[in-house]
Amino acid sequence: MSLLTAIMEHRLLAGTKLVEERLCEVTGASRARIRQVFARLAHEKLVTLVPNRGAFVARPTVDEAREVFQTRRVVEPELAAILAQQATPAKFRKLRRHALEENDARARADRAAIIRLSGEFHILLAEMVGNAVLEKLTREMVSRTCLIITLYDRPGAPACPEHEHSELIDAIERHDAAAANALMSRHLQHIEGSLDLRMPGSGAPDFYSIFNNP
């Protein structure tokens, strides 16, 4: 399993220290290779390199989380609209196969696979559009969203309905660019809405309220 996959599947959580020696041992990769991976993931803001301390899985701040979703709301609805205008039957079939994989993962209650496949769906849409710059940006935003979810997931918040990807595929297959744009916007709003992105309070905590509430 790659470091990126481990992060996307929430097997490596935000803030986890990445120990070179251990990673070399379990992956069989050289230290030079591990350091190359660290450098690439640091460039993508998925890993933080701390002098004299080592590498850690990044911990996006609330402001960074909001910026990621702002970027996704600008980019991905337009990507969906573009794909709706140019998608071919072969692309429809590939999207349907991916949706079936997501459904199978849900049926198995395989949370790691569900998380990874859900992110990969968005990357697949970007790949199909054929714009390398937008694809790279989407990959980075999806990976960073996985970290954001591990930090800011709100217990009890409604998850995105599982049919949303299928509805988006339907719109793309109908070549309905406006519907694809709107559905992607709503989908991203649902993801962001399931998170607690309130700014932490400043100053000392109110210990009286904390310890005297029933």
Secondary structure, DSSP 8 states (H G I E B T S, - for coil): --HHHHHHTTSS-TT-EE-HHHHHHHH---HHHHHHHHHHHHHTTSEEEETTTEEEE----HHHHHHHHHHHHHHHHHHHHHHHHH--HHHHHHHHHHHHHHHHHHHTT-HHHHHHHHHHHHHHHHHHHT-HHHHHHHHHHHHHHHHHHHHHB-TT-----TTHHHHHHHHHHTT-HHHHHHHHHHHHHHHHHTB-------SS--HHHHHH--
